[in-house]
Amino acid sequence: GQNIDQPTEMTATEGAIVQINCTYQTSGFNGLFWYQQHAGEAPTFLSYNVLDGLEEKGRFSSFLSRSKGYSYLLLKELQMKDSASYLCAVKYGGSQGNLIFGKGTKLSVKP
Amino acid sequence: ETGVTQTPRHLVMGMTNKKSLKCEQHLGHNAMYWYKQSAKKPLELMFVYNFKEQTENNSVPSRFSPECPNSSHLFLHLHTLQPEDSALYLCASSQDYGGSQSETQYFGPGTRLLVL
């Protein structure tokens, strides 16, 4: 079966750096997405990785290792507004396969 | 504002009621999706429509019936639901459905459904 694992909760301090890990076991791989979801709101797109390596977008970076079935989302210079759930999602099963989401990691940023 | 709207935002219904959820996207996308989000569970993909044709149906009970009259509108018709169907129902759209970054999904705000 298809499986995605992420930590359930994390806590970090304003101004710090935090890394949220995601491991996956899927039948095929066609890209990995990270989404941010504030409480009571819709998920919003953060990043997409399909090749190994690091993609940087401002304070957020996402890394992928396909051989290890592993990704992380790195958040720098944390702000209070970064408190949210971060969802890892994997596209598997070929060019028109399904998208499977992890349960999400709830990040709390403290002053 | 992601360009995807959903109505109603909140819905309370009895198990014998029939109701419909509506989603509209203003992004010119070709693919639309329905997801269910329950507490402490991952987002569950329910249905996918690509160019108005249903592409995926992830073993969803027949009490949920989708309809896609055109590429901009998606409905989810509900009838004889169960209390365990209470959840946040999210609609999303993407430019394409084919496993690339163009499949980045943009979500609506969701409908919070409570079945009594």
gemmi code that builds the backbone of each chain (N, CA, C; Angstrom):
import gemmi

chains = {
    "A": [
        ("GLY", (0.826, -1.203, 0.000), (0.000, 0.000, 0.000), (0.859, 1.250, 0.000)),
        ("GLN", (0.212, 2.359, -0.107), (0.902, 3.652, -0.152), (0.937, 4.228, 1.267)),
        ("ASN", (2.052, 4.829, 1.636), (2.191, 5.334, 2.990), (3.080, 6.565, 3.039)),
        ("ILE", (2.662, 7.535, 3.811), (3.464, 8.744, 4.056), (3.529, 8.973, 5.552)),
        ("ASP", (4.736, 9.222, 6.058), (4.923, 9.491, 7.486), (5.519, 10.869, 7.707)),
        ("GLN", (4.929, 11.598, 8.634), (5.467, 12.877, 9.082), (5.221, 12.964, 10.579)),
        ("PRO", (6.056, 13.750, 11.291), (5.779, 13.914, 12.727), (4.439, 14.607, 12.919)),
        ("THR", (3.776, 14.268, 14.001), (2.442, 14.819, 14.249), (2.512, 16.288, 14.666)),
        ("GLU", (3.440, 16.592, 15.550), (3.545, 17.964, 16.047), (5.004, 18.350, 16.225)),
        ("MET", (5.268, 19.644, 16.083), (6.591, 20.200, 16.369), (6.403, 21.583, 16.975)),
        ("THR", (7.372, 21.974, 17.795), (7.364, 23.303, 18.395), (8.707, 23.952, 18.121)),
        ("ALA", (8.700, 25.229, 17.801), (9.939, 25.953, 17.546), (9.769, 27.394, 18.029)),
        ("THR", (10.890, 28.098, 18.095), (10.900, 29.469, 18.606), (10.976, 30.471, 17.468)),
        ("GLU", (10.316, 31.570, 17.638), (10.343, 32.656, 16.648), (11.792, 33.013, 16.322)),
        ("GLY", (12.076, 33.135, 15.019), (13.424, 33.478, 14.588), (14.321, 32.283, 14.334)),
        ("ALA", (13.916, 31.126, 14.780), (14.736, 29.918, 14.638), (14.517, 29.263, 13.273)),
        ("ILE", (15.169, 28.108, 13.105), (15.020, 27.285, 11.904), (14.387, 25.963, 12.318)),
        ("VAL", (13.469, 25.458, 11.503), (12.870, 24.156, 11.799), (12.827, 23.317, 10.530)),
        ("GLN", (13.035, 22.017, 10.698), (13.001, 21.075, 9.570), (11.896, 20.063, 9.807)),
        ("ILE", (10.996, 19.949, 8.868), (9.885, 18.998, 8.964), (10.143, 17.880, 7.958)),
        ("ASN", (10.255, 16.668, 8.471), (10.603, 15.520, 7.633), (9.373, 14.792, 7.114)),
        ("CYS", (9.558, 14.141, 5.986), (8.486, 13.342, 5.382), (9.136, 12.129, 4.719)),
        ("THR", (8.688, 10.941, 5.071), (9.150, 9.731, 4.383), (7.959, 9.076, 3.719)),
        ("TYR", (8.224, 8.447, 2.586), (7.118, 7.863, 1.836), (7.500, 6.501, 1.270)),
        ("GLN", (6.504, 5.649, 1.165), (6.632, 4.363, 0.460), (5.444, 4.280, -0.490)),
        ("THR", (5.721, 4.404, -1.769), (4.643, 4.405, -2.763), (5.038, 3.548, -3.960)),
        ("SER", (4.047, 3.078, -4.662), (4.282, 2.310, -5.893), (4.432, 3.300, -7.033)),
        ("GLY", (5.637, 3.729, -7.268), (5.893, 4.751, -8.264), (5.998, 6.121, -7.612)),
        ("PHE", (6.623, 7.021, -8.312), (6.802, 8.383, -7.787), (6.782, 9.344, -8.957)),
        ("ASN", (6.017, 10.406, -8.787), (5.905, 11.376, -9.874), (5.883, 12.797, -9.341)),
        ("GLY", (6.454, 12.990, -8.156), (6.537, 14.342, -7.620), (6.053, 14.409, -6.178)),
        ("LEU", (6.597, 15.353, -5.428), (6.229, 15.536, -4.021), (5.890, 17.000, -3.788)),
        ("PHE", (4.774, 17.224, -3.119), (4.281, 18.567, -2.833), (4.305, 18.822, -1.330)),
        ("TRP", (4.543, 20.068, -0.968), (4.332, 20.530, 0.400), (3.253, 21.612, 0.371)),
        ("TYR", (2.306, 21.488, 1.307), (1.249, 22.472, 1.460), (1.247, 22.984, 2.896)),
        ("GLN", (0.811, 24.221, 3.059), (0.616, 24.819, 4.386), (-0.884, 24.974, 4.620)),
        ("GLN", (-1.325, 24.613, 5.806), (-2.739, 24.761, 6.122), (-2.906, 25.380, 7.502)),
        ("HIS", (-3.380, 26.629, 7.537), (-3.717, 27.252, 8.807), (-5.051, 26.691, 9.292)),
        ("ALA", (-5.215, 26.707, 10.593), (-6.414, 26.131, 11.204), (-7.675, 26.744, 10.595)),
        ("GLY", (-8.568, 25.890, 10.151), (-9.836, 26.351, 9.599), (-9.749, 26.905, 8.181)),
        ("GLU", (-8.588, 26.782, 7.565), (-8.431, 27.327, 6.215), (-8.039, 26.235, 5.222)),
        ("ALA", (-8.029, 26.596, 3.942), (-7.663, 25.646, 2.899), (-6.148, 25.471, 2.838)),
        ("PRO", (-5.683, 24.302, 2.407), (-4.241, 24.142, 2.164), (-3.782, 25.065, 1.043)),
        ("THR", (-2.582, 25.612, 1.188), (-2.012, 26.439, 0.124), (-0.664, 25.854, -0.291)),
        ("PHE", (-0.385, 25.891, -1.564), (0.807, 25.292, -2.151), (2.072, 26.012, -1.677)),
        ("LEU", (3.082, 25.227, -1.273), (4.381, 25.783, -0.896), (5.465, 25.411, -1.898)),
        ("SER", (5.565, 24.104, -2.220), (6.689, 23.685, -3.063), (6.387, 22.374, -3.764)),
        ("TYR", (7.178, 22.126, -4.802), (7.066, 20.900, -5.589), (8.478, 20.418, -5.912)),
        ("ASN", (8.760, 19.146, -5.644), (10.046, 18.536, -5.998), (9.780, 17.274, -6.807)),
        ("VAL", (10.494, 17.119, -7.904), (10.410, 15.878, -8.659), (11.813, 15.296, -8.893)),
        ("LEU", (12.832, 16.156, -8.815), (14.217, 15.702, -8.936), (14.903, 15.827, -7.583)),
        ("ASP", (15.940, 15.041, -7.372), (16.683, 15.105, -6.117), (17.318, 16.486, -5.936)),
        ("GLY", (17.363, 16.911, -4.697), (18.043, 18.162, -4.396), (17.183, 19.127, -3.635)),
        ("LEU", (17.704, 20.331, -3.515), (17.089, 21.366, -2.696), (16.479, 22.444, -3.592)),
        ("GLU", (15.225, 22.796, -3.291), (14.555, 23.908, -3.965), (14.340, 24.990, -2.926)),
        ("GLU", (14.810, 26.209, -3.224), (14.693, 27.289, -2.245), (13.728, 28.350, -2.740)),
        ("LYS", (12.867, 28.780, -1.799), (11.896, 29.829, -2.128), (11.808, 30.743, -0.929)),
        ("GLY", (12.632, 31.756, -0.901), (12.576, 32.698, 0.217), (12.958, 32.010, 1.505)),
        ("ARG", (12.102, 32.117, 2.531), (12.409, 31.517, 3.831), (12.172, 30.010, 3.841)),
        ("PHE", (11.500, 29.486, 2.803), (11.161, 28.067, 2.759), (12.028, 27.348, 1.726)),
        ("SER", (12.487, 26.152, 2.094), (13.228, 25.292, 1.162), (12.668, 23.889, 1.290)),
        ("SER", (12.715, 23.134, 0.188), (12.271, 21.743, 0.240), (13.322, 20.884, -0.427)),
        ("PHE", (13.571, 19.742, 0.199), (14.608, 18.813, -0.255), (13.985, 17.473, -0.582)),
        ("LEU", (14.531, 16.806, -1.576), (14.039, 15.478, -1.958), (15.196, 14.529, -2.217)),
        ("SER", (15.055, 13.294, -1.695), (15.934, 12.187, -2.057), (15.032, 11.036, -2.471)),
        ("ARG", (14.962, 10.782, -3.766), (14.076, 9.724, -4.261), (14.572, 8.342, -3.852)),
        ("SER", (15.881, 8.147, -3.807), (16.418, 6.823, -3.452), (16.091, 6.469, -2.004)),
        ("LYS", (15.960, 7.486, -1.158), (15.662, 7.242, 0.253), (14.180, 7.406, 0.561)),
        ("GLY", (13.394, 7.820, -0.405), (11.969, 8.055, -0.141), (11.790, 9.100, 0.949)),
        ("TYR", (12.495, 10.211, 0.822), (12.609, 11.169, 1.917), (12.569, 12.593, 1.390)),
        ("SER", (11.873, 13.438, 2.119), (11.842, 14.864, 1.819), (11.834, 15.632, 3.135)),
        ("TYR", (12.275, 16.862, 3.099), (12.059, 17.750, 4.243), (11.718, 19.139, 3.758)),
        ("LEU", (11.006, 19.832, 4.630), (10.684, 21.239, 4.431), (11.442, 22.022, 5.492)),
        ("LEU", (12.208, 22.999, 5.055), (13.022, 23.795, 5.969), (12.445, 25.212, 6.041)),
        ("LEU", (12.141, 25.652, 7.229), (11.600, 26.991, 7.428), (12.621, 27.804, 8.226)),
        ("LYS", (13.060, 28.910, 7.655), (14.051, 29.757, 8.317), (13.387, 31.013, 8.876)),
        ("GLU", (14.074, 31.643, 9.835), (13.600, 32.912, 10.403), (12.105, 32.816, 10.731)),
        ("LEU", (11.790, 31.840, 11.544), (10.391, 31.550, 11.835), (9.647, 32.785, 12.351)),
        ("GLN", (8.410, 32.886, 11.890), (7.513, 33.943, 12.346), (6.282, 33.299, 12.960)),
        ("MET", (5.599, 34.068, 13.799), (4.410, 33.538, 14.479), (3.388, 33.044, 13.455)),
        ("LYS", (3.315, 33.721, 12.321), (2.314, 33.351, 11.312), (2.631, 32.015, 10.626)),
        ("ASP", (3.827, 31.474, 10.898), (4.167, 30.161, 10.333), (3.519, 29.021, 11.120)),
        ("SER", (2.895, 29.346, 12.247), (2.172, 28.315, 13.003), (1.031, 27.794, 12.138)),
        ("ALA", (1.106, 26.523, 11.779), (0.146, 25.920, 10.848), (0.459, 24.432, 10.754)),
        ("SER", (-0.364, 23.719, 10.003), (-0.051, 22.331, 9.665), (0.627, 22.310, 8.310)),
        ("TYR", (1.617, 21.440, 8.182), (2.355, 21.318, 6.929), (2.127, 19.902, 6.386)),
        ("LEU", (1.569, 19.854, 5.189), (1.151, 18.589, 4.588), (2.130, 18.182, 3.491)),
        ("CYS", (2.584, 16.939, 3.582), (3.422, 16.349, 2.546), (2.509, 15.492, 1.673)),
        ("ALA", (2.663, 15.576, 0.354), (1.799, 14.797, -0.549), (2.641, 14.251, -1.700)),
        ("VAL", (2.405, 13.013, -2.057), (3.179, 12.350, -3.107), (2.273, 11.933, -4.246)),
        ("LYS", (2.698, 12.237, -5.454), (2.016, 11.782, -6.661), (2.657, 10.464, -7.064)),
        ("TYR", (1.868, 9.417, -7.170), (2.440, 8.109, -7.482), (1.649, 7.448, -8.590)),
        ("GLY", (2.121, 6.353, -9.059), (1.337, 5.507, -9.947), (1.366, 5.911, -11.396)),
        ("GLY", (2.431, 6.607, -11.838), (2.489, 6.928, -13.240), (1.950, 8.307, -13.528)),
        ("SER", (1.867, 8.659, -14.780), (1.549, 10.037, -15.154), (0.150, 10.447, -14.742)),
        ("GLN", (-0.744, 9.495, -14.582), (-2.080, 9.876, -14.126), (-2.450, 9.134, -12.868)),
        ("GLY", (-1.481, 8.952, -12.005), (-1.754, 8.269, -10.748), (-2.350, 9.187, -9.728)),
        ("ASN", (-2.530, 8.662, -8.547), (-3.169, 9.385, -7.471), (-2.196, 10.245, -6.691)),
        ("LEU", (-2.753, 11.166, -5.914), (-2.003, 12.001, -4.986), (-2.391, 11.557, -3.590)),
        ("ILE", (-1.398, 11.185, -2.770), (-1.677, 10.769, -1.403), (-1.052, 11.766, -0.446)),
        ("PHE", (-1.831, 12.144, 0.583), (-1.376, 13.121, 1.565), (-0.955, 12.430, 2.854)),
        ("GLY", (0.047, 12.997, 3.518), (0.346, 12.604, 4.881), (-0.659, 13.259, 5.830)),
        ("LYS", (-0.586, 12.897, 7.120), (-1.532, 13.435, 8.091), (-1.232, 14.874, 8.454)),
        ("GLY", (-0.053, 15.334, 8.086), (0.299, 16.708, 8.390), (1.087, 16.837, 9.681)),
        ("THR", (1.935, 17.851, 9.736), (2.707, 18.174, 10.940), (2.237, 19.524, 11.438)),
        ("LYS", (1.734, 19.547, 12.665), (1.271, 20.806, 13.256), (2.455, 21.505, 13.909)),
        ("LEU", (2.817, 22.651, 13.355), (3.941, 23.426, 13.867), (3.431, 24.581, 14.714)),
        ("SER", (3.952, 24.670, 15.926), (3.623, 25.801, 16.812), (4.887, 26.636, 16.982)),
        ("VAL", (4.778, 27.911, 16.646), (5.899, 28.830, 16.803), (5.651, 29.672, 18.045)),
        ("LYS", (6.601, 29.657, 18.983), (6.441, 30.364, 20.248), (7.376, 31.571, 20.297)),
        ("PRO", (6.948, 32.619, 21.016), (7.785, 33.837, 21.094), (9.111, 33.568, 21.781)),
    ],
    "B": [
        ("GLU", (-7.195, 34.360, -1.024), (-8.127, 34.076, -2.142), (-7.379, 33.302, -3.227)),
        ("THR", (-7.759, 32.039, -3.403), (-7.022, 31.193, -4.341), (-7.679, 31.110, -5.702)),
        ("GLY", (-8.860, 31.700, -5.871), (-9.572, 31.569, -7.134), (-10.505, 30.384, -7.165)),
        ("VAL", (-10.653, 29.695, -6.036), (-11.586, 28.573, -5.929), (-12.569, 28.901, -4.802)),
        ("THR", (-13.845, 28.929, -5.139), (-14.860, 29.249, -4.135), (-15.745, 28.036, -3.881)),
        ("GLN", (-16.229, 27.952, -2.653), (-17.112, 26.851, -2.275), (-18.286, 27.395, -1.488)),
        ("THR", (-19.450, 26.844, -1.748), (-20.651, 27.173, -0.980), (-21.435, 25.904, -0.701)),
        ("PRO", (-22.124, 25.833, 0.439), (-22.003, 26.775, 1.554), (-20.698, 26.551, 2.318)),
        ("ARG", (-20.359, 27.434, 3.216), (-19.168, 27.253, 4.041), (-19.440, 26.324, 5.215)),
        ("HIS", (-20.679, 26.326, 5.671), (-21.073, 25.446, 6.773), (-22.418, 24.821, 6.432)),
        ("LEU", (-22.596, 23.564, 6.813), (-23.846, 22.870, 6.517), (-24.131, 21.866, 7.615)),
        ("VAL", (-25.350, 21.922, 8.140), (-25.820, 20.932, 9.097), (-26.994, 20.213, 8.438)),
        ("MET", (-26.945, 18.891, 8.421), (-28.041, 18.156, 7.794), (-28.357, 16.881, 8.558)),
        ("GLY", (-29.608, 16.465, 8.450), (-30.026, 15.209, 9.038), (-29.707, 14.068, 8.097)),
        ("MET", (-29.785, 12.863, 8.613), (-29.399, 11.694, 7.826), (-30.354, 11.423, 6.671)),
        ("THR", (-31.545, 11.986, 6.710), (-32.493, 11.739, 5.623), (-32.521, 12.867, 4.597)),
        ("ASN", (-31.747, 13.926, 4.851), (-31.761, 15.083, 3.947), (-30.993, 14.818, 2.667)),
        ("LYS", (-31.284, 15.673, 1.679), (-30.480, 15.723, 0.451), (-29.964, 17.151, 0.310)),
        ("LYS", (-28.679, 17.287, 0.113), (-28.077, 18.605, -0.063), (-26.993, 18.510, -1.120)),
        ("SER", (-26.545, 19.674, -1.590), (-25.459, 19.701, -2.570), (-24.417, 20.729, -2.175)),
        ("LEU", (-23.165, 20.370, -2.391), (-22.055, 21.299, -2.214), (-21.634, 21.787, -3.596)),
        ("LYS", (-21.267, 23.063, -3.646), (-20.890, 23.652, -4.931), (-19.466, 24.181, -4.877)),
        ("CYS", (-18.761, 24.003, -5.967), (-17.403, 24.526, -6.103), (-17.287, 25.203, -7.458)),
        ("GLU", (-16.616, 26.346, -7.471), (-16.385, 27.056, -8.728), (-14.948, 27.549, -8.758)),
        ("GLN", (-14.278, 27.344, -9.880), (-12.911, 27.856, -10.001), (-12.844, 28.875, -11.140)),
        ("HIS", (-12.082, 29.947, -10.853), (-11.973, 31.070, -11.794), (-10.571, 31.149, -12.365)),
        ("LEU", (-9.901, 29.991, -12.473), (-8.498, 29.958, -12.845), (-8.269, 29.401, -14.248)),
        ("GLY", (-9.326, 28.983, -14.916), (-9.177, 28.394, -16.240), (-8.537, 27.020, -16.215)),
        ("HIS", (-8.660, 26.329, -15.085), (-8.066, 25.005, -14.949), (-8.919, 23.928, -15.609)),
        ("ASN", (-8.256, 22.780, -15.886), (-8.950, 21.685, -16.558), (-9.348, 20.548, -15.624)),
        ("ALA", (-8.749, 20.483, -14.454), (-9.020, 19.372, -13.538), (-9.587, 19.903, -12.225)),
        ("MET", (-10.541, 19.173, -11.659), (-11.136, 19.539, -10.375), (-11.244, 18.303, -9.495)),
        ("TYR", (-11.200, 18.531, -8.187), (-11.088, 17.443, -7.220), (-12.017, 17.681, -6.032)),
        ("TRP", (-12.508, 16.586, -5.449), (-13.158, 16.638, -4.139), (-12.315, 15.840, -3.155)),
        ("TYR", (-12.077, 16.451, -1.965), (-11.368, 15.798, -0.878), (-12.242, 15.826, 0.373)),
        ("LYS", (-11.999, 14.843, 1.242), (-12.592, 14.833, 2.575), (-11.464, 14.967, 3.582)),
        ("GLN", (-11.640, 15.872, 4.555), (-10.643, 16.045, 5.611), (-11.319, 15.864, 6.953)),
        ("SER", (-10.995, 14.753, 7.622), (-11.511, 14.469, 8.955), (-10.423, 14.753, 9.974)),
        ("ALA", (-10.847, 14.978, 11.207), (-9.895, 15.276, 12.274), (-8.882, 14.136, 12.415)),
        ("LYS", (-7.619, 14.503, 12.517), (-6.514, 13.578, 12.752), (-6.358, 12.532, 11.655)),
        ("LYS", (-6.871, 12.810, 10.482), (-6.692, 11.914, 9.334), (-6.128, 12.713, 8.171)),
        ("PRO", (-5.421, 12.039, 7.259), (-4.923, 12.762, 6.089), (-6.068, 13.132, 5.151)),
        ("LEU", (-5.811, 14.114, 4.330), (-6.747, 14.447, 3.263), (-7.009, 13.198, 2.424)),
        ("GLU", (-8.294, 12.930, 2.176), (-8.652, 11.753, 1.371), (-9.227, 12.209, 0.051)),
        ("LEU", (-8.586, 11.803, -1.032), (-9.107, 12.128, -2.352), (-10.376, 11.320, -2.604)),
        ("MET", (-11.436, 12.004, -3.033), (-12.703, 11.318, -3.308), (-12.905, 11.140, -4.808)),
        ("PHE", (-12.878, 12.252, -5.526), (-13.157, 12.220, -6.973), (-12.221, 13.172, -7.699)),
        ("VAL", (-11.919, 12.819, -8.954), (-11.164, 13.695, -9.835), (-11.907, 13.804, -11.158)),
        ("TYR", (-12.045, 15.017, -11.641), (-12.590, 15.259, -12.974), (-11.532, 15.962, -13.804)),
        ("ASN", (-11.307, 15.445, -15.010), (-10.360, 16.036, -15.931), (-11.109, 16.331, -17.230)),
        ("PHE", (-11.173, 17.605, -17.609), (-11.960, 18.005, -18.776), (-13.388, 17.460, -18.677)),
        ("LYS", (-13.982, 17.638, -17.539), (-15.376, 17.274, -17.225), (-15.619, 15.770, -17.136)),
        ("GLU", (-14.612, 14.952, -17.353), (-14.792, 13.507, -17.284), (-14.235, 12.983, -15.968)),
        ("GLN", (-15.006, 12.100, -15.325), (-14.526, 11.559, -14.061), (-13.356, 10.617, -14.309)),
        ("THR", (-12.230, 10.929, -13.674), (-11.013, 10.159, -13.873), (-10.748, 9.218, -12.706)),
        ("GLU", (-11.099, 9.647, -11.510), (-10.835, 8.851, -10.326), (-12.079, 8.820, -9.452)),
        ("ASN", (-12.323, 7.661, -8.881), (-13.367, 7.508, -7.868), (-12.779, 6.560, -6.842)),
        ("ASN", (-12.339, 7.126, -5.723), (-11.595, 6.318, -4.756), (-12.523, 5.567, -3.814)),
        ("SER", (-13.301, 4.640, -4.388), (-14.159, 3.769, -3.574), (-15.032, 4.567, -2.627)),
        ("VAL", (-15.599, 5.624, -3.146), (-16.459, 6.480, -2.331), (-17.873, 5.901, -2.317)),
        ("PRO", (-18.526, 5.868, -1.148), (-19.903, 5.337, -1.079), (-20.845, 6.097, -2.005)),
        ("SER", (-21.852, 5.394, -2.480), (-22.763, 5.981, -3.467), (-23.627, 7.099, -2.886)),
        ("ARG", (-23.623, 7.272, -1.566), (-24.380, 8.387, -0.988), (-23.717, 9.729, -1.320)),
        ("PHE", (-22.513, 9.682, -1.875), (-21.839, 10.879, -2.404), (-21.860, 10.771, -3.929)),
        ("SER", (-22.431, 11.765, -4.574), (-22.567, 11.714, -6.023), (-22.029, 12.997, -6.638)),
        ("PRO", (-20.921, 12.927, -7.372), (-20.359, 14.144, -7.961), (-21.000, 14.465, -9.300)),
        ("GLU", (-20.891, 15.758, -9.657), (-21.371, 16.203, -10.959), (-20.468, 17.315, -11.445)),
        ("CYS", (-20.054, 17.260, -12.690), (-19.172, 18.283, -13.253), (-19.742, 18.736, -14.594)),
        ("PRO", (-20.612, 19.749, -14.584), (-21.256, 20.187, -15.824), (-20.302, 20.873, -16.793)),
        ("ASN", (-19.260, 21.499, -16.272), (-18.240, 22.129, -17.124), (-16.945, 22.233, -16.324)),
        ("SER", (-15.894, 22.685, -16.963), (-14.582, 22.672, -16.308), (-14.479, 23.648, -15.139)),
        ("SER", (-15.425, 24.551, -15.008), (-15.352, 25.553, -13.938), (-16.189, 25.203, -12.720)),
        ("HIS", (-17.103, 24.259, -12.848), (-18.037, 23.969, -11.767), (-18.000, 22.492, -11.396)),
        ("LEU", (-18.097, 22.274, -10.104), (-18.114, 20.904, -9.579), (-19.099, 20.863, -8.421)),
        ("PHE", (-19.931, 19.831, -8.417), (-20.903, 19.670, -7.347), (-20.663, 18.336, -6.644)),
        ("LEU", (-21.083, 18.283, -5.386), (-21.108, 17.022, -4.655), (-22.491, 16.905, -4.037)),
        ("HIS", (-23.278, 15.968, -4.575), (-24.635, 15.755, -4.097), (-24.601, 14.732, -2.957)),
        ("LEU", (-25.293, 15.086, -1.886), (-25.261, 14.274, -0.672), (-26.660, 13.755, -0.351)),
        ("HIS", (-26.773, 12.479, -0.026), (-28.073, 11.957, 0.399), (-27.888, 10.783, 1.333)),
        ("THR", (-28.754, 10.720, 2.312), (-28.735, 9.687, 3.357), (-27.342, 9.496, 3.938)),
        ("LEU", (-26.752, 10.607, 4.373), (-25.411, 10.529, 4.961), (-25.467, 9.970, 6.378)),
        ("GLN", (-24.278, 9.589, 6.862), (-24.117, 9.055, 8.204), (-23.347, 10.066, 9.061)),
        ("PRO", (-23.486, 10.003, 10.379), (-22.737, 10.933, 11.242), (-21.226, 10.888, 10.988)),
        ("GLU", (-20.690, 9.740, 10.622), (-19.240, 9.656, 10.370), (-18.812, 10.366, 9.090)),
        ("ASP", (-19.784, 10.839, 8.321), (-19.464, 11.635, 7.131), (-19.216, 13.102, 7.480)),
        ("SER", (-19.418, 13.463, 8.727), (-19.135, 14.832, 9.169), (-17.644, 15.100, 8.999)),
        ("ALA", (-17.320, 16.164, 8.290), (-15.919, 16.456, 7.969), (-15.859, 17.791, 7.231)),
        ("LEU", (-14.656, 18.193, 6.894), (-14.444, 19.344, 6.006), (-14.290, 18.802, 4.579)),
        ("TYR", (-15.106, 19.281, 3.675), (-15.038, 18.841, 2.275), (-14.386, 19.950, 1.460)),
        ("LEU", (-13.262, 19.602, 0.884), (-12.465, 20.571, 0.153), (-12.524, 20.293, -1.340)),
        ("CYS", (-12.667, 21.349, -2.085), (-12.595, 21.285, -3.542), (-11.239, 21.864, -3.958)),
        ("ALA", (-10.673, 21.342, -5.018), (-9.413, 21.869, -5.531), (-9.447, 21.829, -7.051)),
        ("SER", (-8.579, 22.630, -7.667), (-8.449, 22.561, -9.121), (-6.972, 22.653, -9.480)),
        ("SER", (-6.634, 22.156, -10.668), (-5.271, 22.257, -11.176), (-5.318, 22.464, -12.678)),
        ("GLN", (-4.252, 23.037, -13.206), (-4.210, 23.306, -14.638), (-4.410, 22.031, -15.440)),
        ("ASP", (-3.646, 21.012, -15.050), (-3.710, 19.737, -15.749), (-3.791, 18.609, -14.749)),
        ("TYR", (-3.983, 17.413, -15.262), (-3.942, 16.213, -14.434), (-2.975, 15.272, -15.122)),
        ("GLY", (-1.718, 15.308, -14.711), (-0.752, 14.481, -15.412), (0.601, 14.379, -14.758)),
        ("GLY", (0.687, 14.642, -13.457), (1.924, 14.320, -12.751), (3.074, 15.263, -12.978)),
        ("SER", (2.813, 16.523, -13.073), (3.901, 17.484, -13.155), (3.520, 18.687, -12.289)),
        ("GLN", (4.375, 19.690, -12.298), (4.055, 20.840, -11.467), (2.781, 21.530, -11.914)),
        ("SER", (2.389, 21.320, -13.167), (1.138, 21.934, -13.605), (-0.045, 21.295, -12.912)),
        ("GLU", (0.203, 20.234, -12.163), (-0.864, 19.627, -11.403), (-0.931, 20.192, -9.984)),
        ("THR", (-0.182, 21.237, -9.698), (-0.303, 21.894, -8.396), (-1.759, 22.249, -8.174)),
        ("GLN", (-2.270, 21.827, -7.048), (-3.685, 22.015, -6.766), (-3.918, 23.257, -5.919)),
        ("TYR", (-4.962, 23.973, -6.258), (-5.379, 25.163, -5.526), (-6.715, 24.850, -4.873)),
        ("PHE", (-6.750, 25.026, -3.559), (-7.897, 24.589, -2.784), (-8.870, 25.718, -2.504)),
        ("GLY", (-10.137, 25.359, -2.434), (-11.151, 26.268, -1.924), (-11.151, 26.243, -0.408)),
        ("PRO", (-11.974, 27.104, 0.211), (-11.987, 27.216, 1.668), (-12.678, 26.055, 2.368)),
        ("GLY", (-13.410, 25.237, 1.612), (-14.050, 24.067, 2.204), (-15.454, 24.319, 2.705)),
        ("THR", (-16.193, 23.232, 2.822), (-17.512, 23.239, 3.468), (-17.417, 22.364, 4.709)),
        ("ARG", (-17.707, 22.962, 5.852), (-17.710, 22.206, 7.108), (-19.080, 21.561, 7.244)),
        ("LEU", (-19.130, 20.230, 7.159), (-20.391, 19.491, 7.163), (-20.580, 18.764, 8.482)),
        ("LEU", (-21.756, 18.904, 9.047), (-22.114, 18.179, 10.263), (-23.384, 17.392, 9.971)),
        ("VAL", (-23.317, 16.082, 10.142), (-24.468, 15.213, 9.912), (-24.998, 14.744, 11.272)),
        ("LEU", (-26.254, 15.061, 11.509), (-26.857, 14.716, 12.814), (-27.719, 13.458, 12.716)),
    ],
}
model = gemmi.Model(1)
for chain_id, residues in chains.items():
    chain = gemmi.Chain(chain_id)
    for i, (resn, *xyz) in enumerate(residues, 1):
        res = gemmi.Residue()
        res.name, res.seqid = resn, gemmi.SeqId(i, " ")
        for name, pos in zip(("N", "CA", "C"), xyz):
            atom = gemmi.Atom()
            atom.name, atom.element = name, gemmi.Element(name[0])
            atom.pos, atom.b_iso = gemmi.Position(*pos), 0.0
            res.add_atom(atom)
        chain.add_residue(res)
    model.add_chain(chain)
structure = gemmi.Structure()
structure.add_model(model)
structure.setup_entities()
